[in-house]
Structures are given as structure tokens and as C-alpha cells.
């Protein structure tokens, strides 16, 4: 697990620790794990809803991952919300989004 820290321009007064890791599984799927610890009462988590693809999750409470390969410019962005909503985007280069339809919906647990 890697401990994540707040961006210096948006410090938090809450005592929260966020850890994450990413693993490629033998079946070719990507597994992302996030663990929140600490003063969770101070976080406004979204209510559970029907899992669906939804844009603009990054503007609220969601976990993000940017996944690419060393030496390559293309990458994928994953936004996963505790509500069950999700978004996956593909980019051909930094912030140059391309059309992409995920081959399957993610499983969020």
C-alpha cells in the first residue's frame, strides 16, 4: 500500500490516512484497492446508488487512478465513487481524451 497525501493547495484539517495499491491480475484485469482510516465522520460520503457510469465524479468524493505504461503517452483515468458510480476515460496523450467504451463495468466492493 502507498500512503497518499493531500495536494498542498488543498490541505485538509481532518486527520485521515488514505492508502492505495494497484495490481494487474492473472486474468488481465486491474485491481485497485483504497483504504481510508481516521476521522471519517468529517467526510461527506455520497449515498449508495445503482452502479452506473457517470461523469464529473472527480469534482466530489471519489478515488482516482491514472494508469499508463513506462515510455508510453497513452493512459487511462479511473474514477470510482463510494456511491457505486464510476467513470473510465482513455487519453492518447496528456489531457487529450479519445473515444473509449470500457469492455465491462468495474466491480466495486
Backbone as JSON Lines, residues from 0, in Angstrom:
{"i":0,"aa":"X","n":[0.84,-1.19,0.0],"ca":[0.0,0.0,0.0],"c":[0.89,1.24,0.0]}
{"i":1,"aa":"X","n":[0.44,2.24,-0.71],"ca":[1.12,3.53,-0.74],"c":[0.25,4.54,-0.02]}
{"i":2,"aa":"X","n":[0.84,5.33,0.87],"ca":[0.09,6.37,1.57],"c":[-0.01,7.59,0.67]}
{"i":3,"aa":"X","n":[-1.23,8.1,0.49],"ca":[-1.48,9.27,-0.34],"c":[-1.51,10.51,0.53]}
{"i":4,"aa":"X","n":[-1.13,11.66,-0.04],"ca":[-1.15,12.91,0.7],"c":[-1.97,13.94,-0.07]}
{"i":5,"aa":"X","n":[-2.51,14.92,0.67],"ca":[-3.29,16.0,0.04],"c":[-2.37,16.88,-0.8]}
{"i":6,"aa":"X","n":[-2.94,17.43,-1.86],"ca":[-2.21,18.4,-2.66],"c":[-1.98,19.64,-1.78]}
{"i":7,"aa":"X","n":[-0.8,20.25,-1.82],"ca":[-0.51,21.4,-0.96],"c":[-1.49,22.56,-1.11]}
{"i":8,"aa":"X","n":[-2.13,22.71,-2.27],"ca":[-3.07,23.82,-2.46],"c":[-4.43,23.54,-1.84]}
{"i":9,"aa":"X","n":[-4.68,22.28,-1.43],"ca":[-5.96,21.93,-0.81],"c":[-5.73,21.09,0.44]}
{"i":10,"aa":"X","n":[-5.1,21.67,1.47],"ca":[-4.86,20.9,2.69],"c":[-6.17,20.57,3.4]}
{"i":11,"aa":"X","n":[-6.14,19.52,4.2],"ca":[-7.33,19.1,4.95],"c":[-7.05,19.21,6.43]}
{"i":12,"aa":"X","n":[-8.05,19.67,7.18],"ca":[-7.92,19.74,8.64],"c":[-8.29,18.4,9.28]}
{"i":13,"aa":"X","n":[-8.85,17.49,8.51],"ca":[-9.24,16.18,9.03],"c":[-8.02,15.29,9.19]}
{"i":14,"aa":"X","n":[-8.05,14.46,10.2],"ca":[-6.98,13.5,10.43],"c":[-7.35,12.2,9.72]}
{"i":15,"aa":"X","n":[-6.98,12.11,8.46],"ca":[-7.34,10.96,7.63],"c":[-6.1,10.43,6.93]}
{"i":16,"aa":"X","n":[-6.01,9.13,6.85],"ca":[-4.94,8.47,6.11],"c":[-5.59,7.69,4.98]}
{"i":17,"aa":"X","n":[-5.1,7.87,3.76],"ca":[-5.59,7.13,2.6],"c":[-4.42,6.35,2.02]}
{"i":18,"aa":"X","n":[-4.63,5.07,1.86],"ca":[-3.61,4.2,1.26],"c":[-4.2,3.54,0.02]}
{"i":19,"aa":"X","n":[-3.33,3.2,-0.91],"ca":[-3.82,2.56,-2.14],"c":[-2.77,1.64,-2.72]}
{"i":20,"aa":"X","n":[-3.23,0.72,-3.55],"ca":[-2.33,-0.07,-4.38],"c":[-3.07,-0.51,-5.63]}
{"i":21,"aa":"X","n":[-2.31,-0.88,-6.64],"ca":[-2.86,-1.35,-7.91],"c":[-2.14,-2.63,-8.29]}
{"i":22,"aa":"X","n":[-2.91,-3.6,-8.78],"ca":[-2.35,-4.89,-9.16],"c":[-2.99,-5.36,-10.45]}
{"i":23,"aa":"X","n":[-2.16,-5.81,-11.4],"ca":[-2.7,-6.49,-12.58],"c":[-2.86,-7.96,-12.22]}
{"i":24,"aa":"X","n":[-4.07,-8.48,-12.38],"ca":[-4.36,-9.86,-12.04],"c":[-4.03,-10.78,-13.22]}
{"i":25,"aa":"X","n":[-3.94,-12.07,-12.95],"ca":[-3.6,-13.06,-13.98],"c":[-4.61,-13.05,-15.13]}
{"i":26,"aa":"X","n":[-5.88,-12.68,-14.84],"ca":[-6.91,-12.65,-15.89],"c":[-6.86,-11.37,-16.72]}
{"i":27,"aa":"X","n":[-5.85,-10.5,-16.48],"ca":[-5.7,-9.28,-17.25],"c":[-6.44,-8.09,-16.7]}
{"i":28,"aa":"X","n":[-7.2,-8.28,-15.63],"ca":[-7.95,-7.18,-15.03],"c":[-7.07,-6.4,-14.06]}
{"i":29,"aa":"X","n":[-7.43,-5.14,-13.87],"ca":[-6.73,-4.27,-12.94],"c":[-7.51,-4.23,-11.63]}
{"i":30,"aa":"X","n":[-6.83,-4.45,-10.53],"ca":[-7.48,-4.37,-9.21],"c":[-6.92,-3.16,-8.48]}
{"i":31,"aa":"X","n":[-7.8,-2.23,-8.1],"ca":[-7.42,-1.05,-7.34],"c":[-7.97,-1.19,-5.93]}
{"i":32,"aa":"X","n":[-7.13,-0.95,-4.94],"ca":[-7.56,-1.01,-3.54],"c":[-7.28,0.32,-2.87]}
{"i":33,"aa":"X","n":[-8.27,0.81,-2.12],"ca":[-8.12,2.05,-1.35],"c":[-8.58,1.77,0.07]}
{"i":34,"aa":"X","n":[-7.85,2.3,1.05],"ca":[-8.21,2.15,2.46],"c":[-8.22,3.53,3.09]}
{"i":35,"aa":"X","n":[-9.35,3.9,3.7],"ca":[-9.49,5.15,4.44],"c":[-9.44,4.84,5.93]}
{"i":36,"aa":"X","n":[-8.67,5.61,6.67],"ca":[-8.6,5.44,8.11],"c":[-8.6,6.82,8.77]}
{"i":37,"aa":"X","n":[-9.17,6.9,9.96],"ca":[-9.11,8.15,10.72],"c":[-10.47,8.74,10.97]}
{"i":38,"aa":"X","n":[-10.53,10.09,10.96],"ca":[-11.73,10.86,11.29],"c":[-12.73,10.84,10.14]}
{"i":39,"aa":"X","n":[-13.36,9.68,9.92],"ca":[-14.26,9.52,8.77],"c":[-15.59,10.23,8.94]}
{"i":40,"aa":"X","n":[-15.95,10.6,10.19],"ca":[-17.21,11.33,10.41],"c":[-17.18,12.69,9.72]}
{"i":41,"aa":"X","n":[-16.0,13.23,9.48],"ca":[-15.88,14.53,8.84],"c":[-15.99,14.49,7.33]}
{"i":42,"aa":"X","n":[-16.1,13.31,6.76],"ca":[-16.2,13.17,5.3],"c":[-17.66,12.99,4.91]}
{"i":43,"aa":"X","n":[-18.08,13.7,3.89],"ca":[-19.44,13.54,3.36],"c":[-19.39,12.54,2.21]}
{"i":44,"aa":"X","n":[-19.69,11.29,2.54],"ca":[-19.71,10.25,1.51],"c":[-21.04,10.27,0.78]}
{"i":45,"aa":"X","n":[-21.03,10.07,-0.52],"ca":[-22.29,10.03,-1.27],"c":[-23.1,8.79,-0.91]}
{"i":46,"aa":"X","n":[-24.41,8.91,-1.04],"ca":[-25.29,7.77,-0.75],"c":[-25.11,6.7,-1.82]}
{"i":47,"aa":"X","n":[-25.29,5.45,-1.4],"ca":[-25.25,4.33,-2.33],"c":[-26.33,4.51,-3.39]}
{"i":48,"aa":"X","n":[-26.02,4.16,-4.61],"ca":[-26.99,4.22,-5.69],"c":[-26.71,3.07,-6.63]}
{"i":49,"aa":"X","n":[-27.54,2.95,-7.64],"ca":[-27.33,1.92,-8.66],"c":[-25.99,2.19,-9.35]}
{"i":50,"aa":"X","n":[-25.09,1.2,-9.38],"ca":[-23.81,1.42,-10.06],"c":[-24.02,1.76,-11.53]}
{"i":51,"aa":"X","n":[-23.43,2.87,-11.95],"ca":[-23.53,3.29,-13.34],"c":[-22.37,4.2,-13.69]}
{"i":52,"aa":"X","n":[-22.12,4.33,-14.99],"ca":[-21.07,5.23,-15.44],"c":[-21.59,6.66,-15.32]}
{"i":53,"aa":"X","n":[-20.76,7.54,-14.76],"ca":[-21.18,8.92,-14.52],"c":[-19.98,9.85,-14.61]}
{"i":54,"aa":"X","n":[-20.13,10.96,-15.32],"ca":[-19.05,11.94,-15.45],"c":[-18.99,12.86,-14.24]}
{"i":55,"aa":"X","n":[-17.9,13.57,-14.12],"ca":[-17.67,14.61,-13.11],"c":[-17.56,14.1,-11.68]}
{"i":56,"aa":"X","n":[-17.29,12.81,-11.49],"ca":[-17.12,12.28,-10.13],"c":[-15.92,12.92,-9.44]}
{"i":57,"aa":"X","n":[-14.91,13.3,-10.2],"ca":[-13.7,13.89,-9.63],"c":[-13.97,15.2,-8.92]}
{"i":58,"aa":"X","n":[-15.11,15.84,-9.19],"ca":[-15.44,17.1,-8.54],"c":[-15.96,16.89,-7.12]}
{"i":59,"aa":"X","n":[-16.2,15.65,-6.75],"ca":[-16.75,15.34,-5.43],"c":[-15.89,14.25,-4.78]}
{"i":60,"aa":"X","n":[-16.51,13.41,-4.01],"ca":[-15.79,12.35,-3.31],"c":[-15.64,11.14,-4.22]}
{"i":61,"aa":"X","n":[-14.43,10.89,-4.68],"ca":[-14.15,9.68,-5.45],"c":[-12.68,9.34,-5.33]}
{"i":62,"aa":"X","n":[-12.37,8.11,-5.65],"ca":[-10.99,7.66,-5.71],"c":[-10.57,7.72,-7.17]}
{"i":63,"aa":"X","n":[-9.35,8.16,-7.43],"ca":[-8.86,8.26,-8.79],"c":[-7.6,7.43,-8.97]}
{"i":64,"aa":"X","n":[-7.41,6.97,-10.18],"ca":[-6.15,6.32,-10.55],"c":[-5.86,6.67,-12.0]}
{"i":65,"aa":"X","n":[-4.62,6.97,-12.28],"ca":[-4.15,7.24,-13.64],"c":[-3.16,6.14,-13.96]}
{"i":66,"aa":"X","n":[-3.47,5.34,-14.98],"ca":[-2.69,4.14,-15.27],"c":[-2.15,4.2,-16.7]}
{"i":67,"aa":"X","n":[-0.85,4.08,-16.81],"ca":[-0.19,4.06,-18.11],"c":[1.01,3.14,-18.06]}
{"i":68,"aa":"X","n":[1.76,3.11,-19.13],"ca":[2.94,2.27,-19.22],"c":[4.17,3.14,-19.42]}
{"i":69,"aa":"X","n":[5.26,2.76,-18.8],"ca":[6.51,3.5,-18.9],"c":[6.91,3.67,-20.37]}
{"i":70,"aa":"X","n":[7.25,4.9,-20.74],"ca":[7.67,5.18,-22.11],"c":[6.53,5.43,-23.08]}
{"i":71,"aa":"X","n":[5.29,5.27,-22.63],"ca":[4.12,5.48,-23.49],"c":[3.4,6.76,-23.07]}
{"i":72,"aa":"X","n":[2.7,7.41,-24.01],"ca":[1.97,8.64,-23.68],"c":[0.5,8.38,-23.39]}
{"i":73,"aa":"X","n":[-0.05,7.26,-23.86],"ca":[-1.47,6.99,-23.61],"c":[-1.65,6.43,-22.2]}
{"i":74,"aa":"X","n":[-2.83,6.7,-21.64],"ca":[-3.14,6.24,-20.29],"c":[-4.65,6.21,-20.08]}
{"i":75,"aa":"X","n":[-5.06,5.6,-18.99],"ca":[-6.47,5.55,-18.6],"c":[-6.64,6.24,-17.26]}
{"i":76,"aa":"X","n":[-7.78,6.89,-17.1],"ca":[-8.15,7.51,-15.82],"c":[-9.36,6.76,-15.28]}
{"i":77,"aa":"X","n":[-9.27,6.35,-14.02],"ca":[-10.35,5.65,-13.34],"c":[-10.87,6.53,-12.22]}
{"i":78,"aa":"X","n":[-12.18,6.78,-12.19],"ca":[-12.85,7.49,-11.1],"c":[-13.84,6.52,-10.49]}
{"i":79,"aa":"X","n":[-13.67,6.23,-9.21],"ca":[-14.52,5.26,-8.51],"c":[-15.12,5.95,-7.29]}
{"i":80,"aa":"X","n":[-16.44,5.99,-7.22],"ca":[-17.12,6.63,-6.1],"c":[-17.62,5.6,-5.09]}
{"i":81,"aa":"X","n":[-17.57,5.94,-3.8],"ca":[-18.16,5.06,-2.79],"c":[-19.66,4.83,-3.02]}
{"i":82,"aa":"X","n":[-20.3,5.67,-3.83],"ca":[-21.73,5.52,-4.13],"c":[-21.99,4.31,-5.02]}
{"i":83,"aa":"X","n":[-20.96,3.86,-5.74],"ca":[-21.12,2.78,-6.71],"c":[-20.98,3.28,-8.14]}
{"i":84,"aa":"X","n":[-21.03,4.61,-8.34],"ca":[-20.84,5.17,-9.67],"c":[-19.36,5.14,-10.04]}
{"i":85,"aa":"X","n":[-19.09,5.18,-11.33],"ca":[-17.72,5.06,-11.8],"c":[-17.59,5.74,-13.16]}
{"i":86,"aa":"X","n":[-16.35,6.0,-13.55],"ca":[-16.05,6.51,-14.89],"c":[-14.65,6.03,-15.26]}
{"i":87,"aa":"X","n":[-14.48,5.66,-16.51],"ca":[-13.18,5.27,-17.03],"c":[-12.98,6.03,-18.34]}
{"i":88,"aa":"X","n":[-11.85,6.72,-18.43],"ca":[-11.54,7.51,-19.61],"c":[-10.22,7.05,-20.21]}
{"i":89,"aa":"X","n":[-10.07,7.21,-21.5],"ca":[-8.81,6.9,-22.18],"c":[-8.26,8.19,-22.78]}
{"i":90,"aa":"X","n":[-6.96,8.34,-22.71],"ca":[-6.28,9.52,-23.25],"c":[-5.13,9.05,-24.15]}
{"i":91,"aa":"X","n":[-4.99,9.72,-25.3],"ca":[-3.88,9.36,-26.2],"c":[-2.6,10.08,-25.79]}
{"i":92,"aa":"X","n":[-2.73,11.17,-25.04],"ca":[-1.6,11.92,-24.51],"c":[-2.15,12.76,-23.36]}
{"i":93,"aa":"X","n":[-1.32,13.52,-22.7],"ca":[-1.73,14.29,-21.53],"c":[-2.97,15.13,-21.84]}
{"i":94,"aa":"X","n":[-4.06,14.81,-21.17],"ca":[-5.36,15.51,-21.29],"c":[-5.92,15.52,-22.71]}
{"i":95,"aa":"X","n":[-5.5,14.62,-23.57],"ca":[-6.06,14.51,-24.92],"c":[-6.94,13.27,-24.96]}
{"i":96,"aa":"X","n":[-8.19,13.47,-24.58],"ca":[-9.12,12.34,-24.44],"c":[-9.48,11.76,-25.8]}
{"i":97,"aa":"X","n":[-9.65,10.45,-25.82],"ca":[-10.11,9.77,-27.03],"c":[-11.37,8.98,-26.69]}
{"i":98,"aa":"X","n":[-12.12,8.61,-27.72],"ca":[-13.33,7.81,-27.52],"c":[-12.95,6.48,-26.9]}
{"i":99,"aa":"X","n":[-13.72,6.06,-25.91],"ca":[-13.42,4.79,-25.25],"c":[-14.67,4.24,-24.6]}
{"i":100,"aa":"X","n":[-14.92,2.97,-24.85],"ca":[-16.01,2.27,-24.17],"c":[-15.38,1.12,-23.41]}
{"i":101,"aa":"X","n":[-15.46,1.17,-22.07],"ca":[-14.86,0.07,-21.29],"c":[-15.45,-1.28,-21.7]}
{"i":102,"aa":"X","n":[-14.63,-2.32,-21.75],"ca":[-15.12,-3.64,-22.16],"c":[-16.11,-4.25,-21.17]}
{"i":103,"aa":"X","n":[-16.07,-3.8,-19.92],"ca":[-17.01,-4.28,-18.91],"c":[-17.06,-3.26,-17.77]}
{"i":104,"aa":"X","n":[-18.13,-3.31,-17.0],"ca":[-18.25,-2.42,-15.84],"c":[-17.35,-2.91,-14.72]}
{"i":105,"aa":"X","n":[-16.79,-1.98,-13.95],"ca":[-15.96,-2.41,-12.82],"c":[-16.81,-3.0,-11.7]}
{"i":106,"aa":"X","n":[-16.2,-3.84,-10.91],"ca":[-16.83,-4.37,-9.7],"c":[-16.32,-3.52,-8.54]}
{"i":107,"aa":"X","n":[-17.24,-2.89,-7.82],"ca":[-16.87,-2.02,-6.7],"c":[-17.33,-2.68,-5.42]}
{"i":108,"aa":"X","n":[-16.39,-2.89,-4.5],"ca":[-16.72,-3.53,-3.22],"c":[-16.3,-2.64,-2.08]}
